Amino acid sequence: MKELTPRQREIWDLRRPVAEGGQGKSQAEAAAILGISRNVVHNAMGVCRKKLGIFLPAGSGSGNADE
């Protein structure tokens, strides 16, 4: 498993559910906090999941911009 960059860790911690130790922010909220676009947050989350070995099943709603 690869390590996340500091920026990826920041995005991961904002988006991760509260029950898992994160802040549970939506993509829009995380983007506003970090001053980046929702698209960048979405793409970074995909990279984070890949690096961490987390694969979502097809049709799990992962295409939703505010999941």
N, CA, C and O atoms as CSV, one atom per row, in Angstrom:
chain,resi,resn,atom,element,x,y,z
A,1,MET,N,N,0.841,-1.168,0.000
A,1,MET,CA,C,0.000,0.000,0.000
A,1,MET,C,C,0.895,1.243,0.000
A,1,MET,O,O,1.843,1.340,0.780
A,2,LYS,N,N,0.579,2.183,-0.882
A,2,LYS,CA,C,1.370,3.401,-0.996
A,2,LYS,C,C,0.894,4.449,0.011
A,2,LYS,O,O,-0.262,4.456,0.432
A,3,GLU,N,N,1.812,5.322,0.378
A,3,GLU,CA,C,1.486,6.417,1.287
A,3,GLU,C,C,0.812,7.555,0.519
A,3,GLU,O,O,1.105,7.790,-0.654
A,4,LEU,N,N,-0.085,8.246,1.192
A,4,LEU,CA,C,-0.723,9.412,0.605
A,4,LEU,C,C,0.181,10.627,0.784
A,4,LEU,O,O,0.913,10.734,1.767
A,5,THR,N,N,0.116,11.539,-0.182
A,5,THR,CA,C,0.833,12.800,-0.045
A,5,THR,C,C,0.124,13.624,1.030
A,5,THR,O,O,-1.018,13.325,1.379
A,6,PRO,N,N,0.779,14.649,1.553
A,6,PRO,CA,C,0.109,15.479,2.570
A,6,PRO,C,C,-1.222,16.069,2.075
A,6,PRO,O,O,-2.187,16.126,2.836
A,7,ARG,N,N,-1.282,16.500,0.827
A,7,ARG,CA,C,-2.521,17.071,0.267
A,7,ARG,C,C,-3.605,16.002,0.145
A,7,ARG,O,O,-4.766,16.247,0.471
A,8,GLN,N,N,-3.215,14.806,-0.332
A,8,GLN,CA,C,-4.169,13.707,-0.433
A,8,GLN,C,C,-4.686,13.325,0.945
A,8,GLN,O,O,-5.876,13.047,1.099
A,9,ARG,N,N,-3.821,13.306,1.946
A,9,ARG,CA,C,-4.220,12.980,3.318
A,9,ARG,C,C,-5.229,14.012,3.827
A,9,ARG,O,O,-6.201,13.663,4.496
A,10,GLU,N,N,-4.988,15.279,3.503
A,10,GLU,CA,C,-5.885,16.354,3.928
A,10,GLU,C,C,-7.281,16.169,3.316
A,10,GLU,O,O,-8.291,16.290,4.008
A,11,ILE,N,N,-7.323,15.876,2.014
A,11,ILE,CA,C,-8.595,15.650,1.330
A,11,ILE,C,C,-9.266,14.392,1.881
A,11,ILE,O,O,-10.469,14.395,2.142
A,12,TRP,N,N,-8.495,13.319,2.059
A,12,TRP,CA,C,-9.028,12.059,2.585
A,12,TRP,C,C,-9.657,12.267,3.962
A,12,TRP,O,O,-10.749,11.765,4.230
A,13,ASP,N,N,-8.973,13.004,4.831
A,13,ASP,CA,C,-9.481,13.235,6.178
A,13,ASP,C,C,-10.751,14.090,6.187
A,13,ASP,O,O,-11.624,13.891,7.031
A,14,LEU,N,N,-10.856,15.031,5.262
A,14,LEU,CA,C,-12.065,15.841,5.166
A,14,LEU,C,C,-13.258,15.009,4.691
A,14,LEU,O,O,-14.365,15.165,5.204
A,15,ARG,N,N,-13.038,14.135,3.723
A,15,ARG,CA,C,-14.125,13.385,3.087
A,15,ARG,C,C,-14.508,12.100,3.827
A,15,ARG,O,O,-15.642,11.638,3.704
A,16,ARG,N,N,-13.592,11.525,4.582
A,16,ARG,CA,C,-13.865,10.260,5.258
A,16,ARG,C,C,-15.000,10.431,6.265
A,16,ARG,O,O,-15.075,11.457,6.941
A,17,PRO,N,N,-15.888,9.430,6.371
A,17,PRO,CA,C,-17.003,9.541,7.323
A,17,PRO,C,C,-16.537,9.756,8.767
A,17,PRO,O,O,-15.466,9.295,9.159
A,18,VAL,N,N,-17.347,10.452,9.538
A,18,VAL,CA,C,-17.040,10.731,10.932
A,18,VAL,C,C,-16.844,9.419,11.701
A,18,VAL,O,O,-15.963,9.326,12.556
A,19,ALA,N,N,-17.658,8.415,11.398
A,19,ALA,CA,C,-17.566,7.127,12.086
A,19,ALA,C,C,-16.208,6.453,11.875
A,19,ALA,O,O,-15.800,5.599,12.662
A,20,GLU,N,N,-15.516,6.846,10.807
A,20,GLU,CA,C,-14.199,6.276,10.506
A,20,GLU,C,C,-13.069,7.220,10.902
A,20,GLU,O,O,-11.919,6.996,10.525
A,21,GLY,N,N,-13.376,8.258,11.648
A,21,GLY,CA,C,-12.356,9.181,12.128
A,21,GLY,C,C,-12.131,10.392,11.255
A,21,GLY,O,O,-11.225,11.181,11.524
A,22,GLY,N,N,-12.932,10.566,10.209
A,22,GLY,CA,C,-12.800,11.723,9.332
A,22,GLY,C,C,-13.759,12.825,9.737
A,22,GLY,O,O,-14.364,12.780,10.808
A,23,GLN,N,N,-13.891,13.823,8.863
A,23,GLN,CA,C,-14.781,14.945,9.155
A,23,GLN,C,C,-16.131,14.816,8.454
A,23,GLN,O,O,-17.063,15.549,8.784
A,24,GLY,N,N,-16.254,13.903,7.497
A,24,GLY,CA,C,-17.532,13.646,6.839
A,24,GLY,C,C,-18.039,14.772,5.960
A,24,GLY,O,O,-19.249,14.930,5.802
A,25,LYS,N,N,-17.152,15.548,5.390
A,25,LYS,CA,C,-17.556,16.671,4.540
A,25,LYS,C,C,-17.949,16.173,3.145
A,25,LYS,O,O,-17.435,15.156,2.679
A,26,SER,N,N,-18.860,16.892,2.484
A,26,SER,CA,C,-19.214,16.591,1.103
A,26,SER,C,C,-18.078,17.074,0.200
A,26,SER,O,O,-17.169,17.773,0.648
A,27,GLN,N,N,-18.143,16.697,-1.058
A,27,GLN,CA,C,-17.119,17.165,-1.997
A,27,GLN,C,C,-17.141,18.680,-2.090
A,27,GLN,O,O,-16.089,19.318,-2.115
A,28,ALA,N,N,-18.342,19.264,-2.141
A,28,ALA,CA,C,-18.457,20.715,-2.240
A,28,ALA,C,C,-17.870,21.405,-1.001
A,28,ALA,O,O,-17.177,22.416,-1.117
A,29,GLU,N,N,-18.153,20.853,0.182
A,29,GLU,CA,C,-17.621,21.434,1.415
A,29,GLU,C,C,-16.103,21.321,1.472
A,29,GLU,O,O,-15.421,22.281,1.832
A,30,ALA,N,N,-15.571,20.156,1.121
A,30,ALA,CA,C,-14.119,19.963,1.133
A,30,ALA,C,C,-13.446,20.899,0.133
A,30,ALA,O,O,-12.399,21.477,0.423
A,31,ALA,N,N,-14.052,21.044,-1.046
A,31,ALA,CA,C,-13.496,21.931,-2.067
A,31,ALA,C,C,-13.464,23.376,-1.582
A,31,ALA,O,O,-12.479,24.085,-1.791
A,32,ALA,N,N,-14.539,23.807,-0.937
A,32,ALA,CA,C,-14.601,25.185,-0.435
A,32,ALA,C,C,-13.562,25.420,0.662
A,32,ALA,O,O,-12.910,26.463,0.691
A,33,ILE,N,N,-13.414,24.458,1.552
A,33,ILE,CA,C,-12.436,24.581,2.640
A,33,ILE,C,C,-11.020,24.693,2.087
A,33,ILE,O,O,-10.217,25.491,2.571
A,34,LEU,N,N,-10.718,23.879,1.060
A,34,LEU,CA,C,-9.362,23.832,0.510
A,34,LEU,C,C,-9.118,24.828,-0.626
A,34,LEU,O,O,-7.981,25.012,-1.060
A,35,GLY,N,N,-10.181,25.467,-1.104
A,35,GLY,CA,C,-10.043,26.434,-2.191
A,35,GLY,C,C,-9.720,25.782,-3.522
A,35,GLY,O,O,-8.978,26.340,-4.331
A,36,ILE,N,N,-10.283,24.587,-3.751
A,36,ILE,CA,C,-10.076,23.862,-5.001
A,36,ILE,C,C,-11.440,23.464,-5.563
A,36,ILE,O,O,-12.459,23.650,-4.897
A,37,SER,N,N,-11.471,22.923,-6.773
A,37,SER,CA,C,-12.743,22.534,-7.373
A,37,SER,C,C,-13.214,21.180,-6.858
A,37,SER,O,O,-12.421,20.382,-6.359
A,38,ARG,N,N,-14.517,20.933,-6.986
A,38,ARG,CA,C,-15.077,19.632,-6.604
A,38,ARG,C,C,-14.469,18.528,-7.451
A,38,ARG,O,O,-14.286,17.404,-6.983
A,39,ASN,N,N,-14.159,18.851,-8.695
A,39,ASN,CA,C,-13.550,17.863,-9.590
A,39,ASN,C,C,-12.200,17.396,-9.049
A,39,ASN,O,O,-11.887,16.207,-9.105
A,40,VAL,N,N,-11.409,18.315,-8.532
A,40,VAL,CA,C,-10.102,17.962,-7.967
A,40,VAL,C,C,-10.296,17.079,-6.741
A,40,VAL,O,O,-9.553,16.116,-6.552
A,41,VAL,N,N,-11.281,17.391,-5.907
A,41,VAL,CA,C,-11.570,16.569,-4.727
A,41,VAL,C,C,-11.984,15.171,-5.168
A,41,VAL,O,O,-11.501,14.176,-4.627
A,42,HIS,N,N,-12.876,15.096,-6.147
A,42,HIS,CA,C,-13.345,13.805,-6.651
A,42,HIS,C,C,-12.187,12.958,-7.174
A,42,HIS,O,O,-12.070,11.782,-6.829
A,43,ASN,N,N,-11.344,13.548,-7.996
A,43,ASN,CA,C,-10.208,12.816,-8.573
A,43,ASN,C,C,-9.198,12.408,-7.501
A,43,ASN,O,O,-8.642,11.311,-7.551
A,44,ALA,N,N,-8.967,13.283,-6.545
A,44,ALA,CA,C,-8.029,12.964,-5.461
A,44,ALA,C,C,-8.550,11.794,-4.623
A,44,ALA,O,O,-7.773,10.943,-4.190
A,45,MET,N,N,-9.859,11.754,-4.397
A,45,MET,CA,C,-10.436,10.642,-3.631
A,45,MET,C,C,-10.245,9.324,-4.369
A,45,MET,O,O,-9.991,8.293,-3.745
A,46,GLY,N,N,-10.366,9.352,-5.692
A,46,GLY,CA,C,-10.127,8.140,-6.478
A,46,GLY,C,C,-8.690,7.668,-6.337
A,46,GLY,O,O,-8.440,6.472,-6.192
A,47,VAL,N,N,-7.751,8.591,-6.377
A,47,VAL,CA,C,-6.331,8.261,-6.216
A,47,VAL,C,C,-6.079,7.720,-4.813
A,47,VAL,O,O,-5.346,6.747,-4.635
A,48,CYS,N,N,-6.692,8.358,-3.820
A,48,CYS,CA,C,-6.529,7.908,-2.424
A,48,CYS,C,C,-7.042,6.487,-2.256
A,48,CYS,O,O,-6.369,5.643,-1.665
A,49,ARG,N,N,-8.238,6.224,-2.778
A,49,ARG,CA,C,-8.797,4.868,-2.655
A,49,ARG,C,C,-7.901,3.840,-3.316
A,49,ARG,O,O,-7.686,2.752,-2.781
A,50,LYS,N,N,-7.379,4.192,-4.487
A,50,LYS,CA,C,-6.496,3.267,-5.205
A,50,LYS,C,C,-5.227,2.998,-4.406
A,50,LYS,O,O,-4.808,1.848,-4.269
A,51,LYS,N,N,-4.615,4.057,-3.877
A,51,LYS,CA,C,-3.390,3.904,-3.083
A,51,LYS,C,C,-3.629,3.091,-1.817
A,51,LYS,O,O,-2.758,2.343,-1.376
A,52,LEU,N,N,-4.821,3.245,-1.236
A,52,LEU,CA,C,-5.142,2.555,0.007
A,52,LEU,C,C,-5.736,1.165,-0.232
A,52,LEU,O,O,-6.004,0.427,0.716
A,53,GLY,N,N,-5.939,0.814,-1.507
A,53,GLY,CA,C,-6.480,-0.508,-1.826
A,53,GLY,C,C,-7.959,-0.631,-1.557
A,53,GLY,O,O,-8.446,-1.730,-1.288
A,54,ILE,N,N,-8.692,0.472,-1.621
A,54,ILE,CA,C,-10.137,0.467,-1.406
A,54,ILE,C,C,-10.813,0.547,-2.763
A,54,ILE,O,O,-10.679,1.542,-3.476
A,55,PHE,N,N,-11.529,-0.491,-3.112
A,55,PHE,CA,C,-12.204,-0.531,-4.404
A,55,PHE,C,C,-13.699,-0.617,-4.186
A,55,PHE,O,O,-14.183,-1.518,-3.500
A,56,LEU,N,N,-14.440,0.327,-4.774
A,56,LEU,CA,C,-15.883,0.362,-4.625
A,56,LEU,C,C,-16.523,-0.534,-5.673
A,56,LEU,O,O,-16.050,-0.580,-6.808
A,57,PRO,N,N,-17.584,-1.247,-5.321
A,57,PRO,CA,C,-18.269,-2.077,-6.296
A,57,PRO,C,C,-18.943,-1.222,-7.365
A,57,PRO,O,O,-19.346,-0.091,-7.093
A,58,ALA,N,N,-19.067,-1.750,-8.568
A,58,ALA,CA,C,-19.716,-1.028,-9.658
A,58,ALA,C,C,-21.151,-0.700,-9.258
A,58,ALA,O,O,-21.841,-1.519,-8.651
A,59,GLY,N,N,-21.588,0.503,-9.603
A,59,GLY,CA,C,-22.949,0.911,-9.296
A,59,GLY,C,C,-23.167,1.311,-7.851
A,59,GLY,O,O,-24.307,1.362,-7.391
A,60,SER,N,N,-22.097,1.596,-7.128
A,60,SER,CA,C,-22.236,1.959,-5.718
A,60,SER,C,C,-22.549,3.437,-5.510
A,60,SER,O,O,-22.616,3.908,-4.375
A,61,GLY,N,N,-22.740,4.168,-6.609
A,61,GLY,CA,C,-23.031,5.589,-6.485
A,61,GLY,C,C,-21.781,6.438,-6.470
A,61,GLY,O,O,-21.852,7.614,-6.113
A,62,SER,N,N,-20.634,5.887,-6.845
A,62,SER,CA,C,-19.383,6.621,-6.773
A,62,SER,C,C,-19.298,7.752,-7.798
A,62,SER,O,O,-18.381,8.570,-7.723
A,63,GLY,N,N,-20.220,7.820,-8.745
A,63,GLY,CA,C,-20.205,8.877,-9.737
A,63,GLY,C,C,-20.907,10.142,-9.280
A,63,GLY,O,O,-20.867,11.149,-9.988
A,64,ASN,N,N,-21.546,10.123,-8.128
A,64,ASN,CA,C,-22.265,11.262,-7.618
A,64,ASN,C,C,-21.282,12.338,-7.157
A,64,ASN,O,O,-20.368,12.060,-6.380
A,65,ALA,N,N,-21.472,13.552,-7.635
A,65,ALA,CA,C,-20.539,14.629,-7.320
A,65,ALA,C,C,-20.526,14.997,-5.844
A,65,ALA,O,O,-19.523,15.512,-5.350
A,66,ASP,N,N,-21.619,14.744,-5.130
A,66,ASP,CA,C,-21.682,15.089,-3.713
A,66,ASP,C,C,-21.874,13.871,-2.827
A,66,ASP,O,O,-22.524,13.958,-1.785
A,67,GLU,N,N,-21.322,12.746,-3.226
A,67,GLU,CA,C,-21.512,11.515,-2.437
A,67,GLU,C,C,-20.970,11.640,-1.041
A,67,GLU,O,O,-21.054,10.693,-0.259
